[in-house]
Amino acid sequence: MHLLTAAILWLATPTPSPTPPGGIDENLVTPGVIGFIVTLLVALATVALVIDMVRRIRRVRYREQVRAEIAAERDGTTAPED
């Protein structure tokens, strides 16, 4: 019985009709120029942060390598190779 009721309700549900082309204001449904500018700024900020992070990590690794070489020279041993 429930199956019959579900089938009747499914058949009775109207399908949505397309809206006319002039009925929707495209400025309300698209991000427009402001959305593009904001997205561009977020992307540029992300790239700048990644570049800065890579520089900082490289600098820390280089400093550690120099410290290891100096410590090896003091001890009279050879420096470890990376």
C-alpha positions in Angstrom: 0.0 0.0 0.0 2.9 2.4 0.8 4.5 1.6 -2.5 1.3 2.6 -4.3 1.1 5.9 -2.4 4.8 6.7 -3.1 4.3 6.0 -6.8 1.2 8.3 -7.0 3.0 11.1 -5.2 6.1 10.7 -7.5 3.8 10.8 -10.6 1.9 13.8 -9.2 5.0 15.9 -8.5 5.4 18.4 -11.3 8.7 18.9 -12.9 10.2 22.4 -12.6 9.9 24.5 -15.7 12.8 26.6 -16.9 12.7 30.3 -16.1 12.6 32.8 -18.9 16.1 34.2 -19.9 15.2 37.7 -18.8 13.8 36.6 -15.4 17.1 36.2 -13.5 19.5 39.0 -12.7 22.9 37.7 -13.5 24.6 40.0 -11.0 22.7 38.1 -8.2 23.9 34.6 -9.2 27.5 35.3 -10.4 30.4 36.6 -8.3 31.2 39.2 -11.0 34.3 41.3 -11.1 34.6 41.7 -7.3 34.6 37.9 -6.8 37.3 37.5 -9.4 39.4 40.2 -7.8 39.0 38.6 -4.3 39.9 35.2 -5.6 42.9 36.5 -7.4 44.2 38.3 -4.3 43.7 35.1 -2.2 45.7 33.1 -4.8 48.5 35.7 -5.0 48.7 35.8 -1.2 48.9 32.0 -1.1 51.7 31.9 -3.6 53.6 34.6 -1.7 53.3 32.7 1.6 54.5 29.5 0.0 57.5 31.2 -1.5 58.4 32.8 1.8 57.9 29.5 3.6 60.3 27.7 1.2 62.9 30.4 1.7 62.7 30.1 5.5 63.0 26.4 5.4 65.9 26.5 3.0 67.6 29.1 5.3 67.1 26.9 8.4 68.5 23.8 6.6 71.5 25.8 5.4 72.2 27.2 8.9 72.1 23.7 10.4 74.4 22.4 7.7 76.9 25.2 8.5 76.7 24.5 12.2 77.4 20.8 11.6 80.4 21.6 9.5 81.8 24.0 12.1 81.2 21.4 14.8 82.9 18.8 12.7 86.0 21.0 12.1 86.2 21.7 15.9 86.1 18.0 16.7 88.5 17.1 13.9 86.1 14.8 12.2 84.6 15.1 8.7 81.3 16.8 8.1 78.3 14.6 7.3 77.2 14.8 3.7 73.5 15.3 2.8 
